[in-house]
């Protein structure tokens, strides 16, 4: 086999390994999600060295999103509420004016108590769906050496991790 063929074949093997690694990571994160509701779990080698840790954060709390649907009406309302200092001559809210206006809109939205009724001119409030917390793994700085050591000692079979032996892909 020529050097070119060997190099191209190695690149194909690396591409396959990347795909298998992505599939293995997805599979293991799904398993982590089903095993841990929330928290941090540390992983150790067979000799007790820390490999890293997996975390599942608490779910995010959705926050309302403000959309100004009619700028002229919204700016007029902001000026009525906070005075002319919140807008510039070209009828744009200043940074502080926008913050004050959005804080007012959020408060009005919360006081309305229902997304069905919220009627202020030129403004709409929407609520994005909550995001599910995604598990993640943070490896130790020397994880490569630790995993190599485990594989050399027979404590870890990378073919099983990548599902090479089971015929799964």
N, C-alpha and C positions, 0 to 999 in steps of 0.2 A: 504494500500500500504506500502511496506517495505521501509526502509531507502535507500536500494540499488536501488530499482525501482524508488524512488523519485529522487535520485541523477542522475541516468542514464537519466530519463525523462527530468530533468533540463538541463543536458548537451545537449540533443537533441534540446531542446528549444533554448539554447544558440547558437548552431550551426546554427539553422534556422534563428535566429536573426542576426548572422554575415552575412549570405548569403543575407538576406533581406536588411541589412545595406549597403552591397556592391552594390546591385542593386539600392538602393535608392541614394547612392552617385554617381554612374555612371549616373543615370537619371538626378540628380540635376546639375552635372557638365556639362552635355550636354545642359541643359537648360541655364546654366550660359554662355556657349560658344555662344549660339544663341542670348543671350540678351546683352552681353558685348563683344565688339571687343578687347578692351585693357583697363587696368586700375585696380583700387582698389575700392571695394565696401564694406562698413561696414554693419554689421548686429547688430540690437538692439533688446532687449526684449521689451515686451509691456510696461514696466515701464521705458524704455530709457537706460538701462544698455547695454554696448557693449558686444556682444557675440563673436566677432572676425571679420575677414575680408576675403573676397575672392579676389584673384588677377588673372588677365590674363596678363602674361608678353608679351613684344613685341616679334615677331617671331625671331628665331635665324637666323643668316646669315651663310649660309654654307661656310666652308673654304676648300680649296683644300687639298687633302691628297697626300703626296709624297710616292711613292713606289720605292725602288731601285730594279730594275729588274735584273741588272747585276752588282754585287758588284765590280768586278775588273775594269770594264769600269768606273763606277761611282767614285770609289776611285781615279783612274788615273785622271779623270776630276777634282776632288776636289784638288788633289795635284797640277795640272797645274794651277788651279785658285788661290789657297791660300798658296801654298808651302807645304813642308813636315811636318810642325808643326801640320797640321790638322790630320795626321794619325800616328798611333803607328806602331811599327815594325811588328806586326802581321796583318797588313793591315786592321785596323779598324779605323773608324773616331773617333776622340776625341769628347767629348761632344760639345766643342766649334766649332770644325770642322764640325760636323753634323749640328749645328745651322746655321753656315755660309753657308754651302752647301745648306741646305734647303731654306734659305733666297734667295740665288742666283737662285735656281730652281723656287721658287715662282715668283720672279721678271721676270725671263725669260718666265715663263708661262703667266704672265699678259701681257708682251710685245708681245707675240705671238698673243694674242687677240682672239684666237679661240682654242677650245679644239680639233678641227680636225687636227691642225698642231702644234705639239710640239715634236721635235725630238732632244733629247740629249741622248747620249749613256748610257745605264744602268739605266735609270730613267723613271718612268711613273707618271703622275699626274692624280688623279681622284677627282671628285667633288661629295660629298655625297648629298643626297636630303635634302632640308630644313626641319626642324622639326616644326610641328605646335605647337604653344604655348598651353600648357595644363593648364586649370584652376586649382587652388588649394585654399583651405580654411585653414586659420590659426585661430584656436580657441583661445578665451580668456583663461587665466589661470584658471578661476573659471567657465568654461562653463558648467560643470556638474551641479553645484549648480544652475546656472541661468536657465538651461533647466528644471531641476526638478521644480523650482519655477514657471516657465511658465506653465508647465503641471499641477501643483497643482491648479493654478489660472484658468485653462481652456483656456489659451491663445495659447496652443499648444497641438495638438492631435498626439501623437506618433504613434498610429495605422494608421492614415492617412499618416504620413511621411513614414512609413514602408510598406504602401499599404496593410495592413492587412484587412482593412474594405472593400476595393474595390474588393477583390478577385484576385488581380494581384499577380503574383509571378515570 
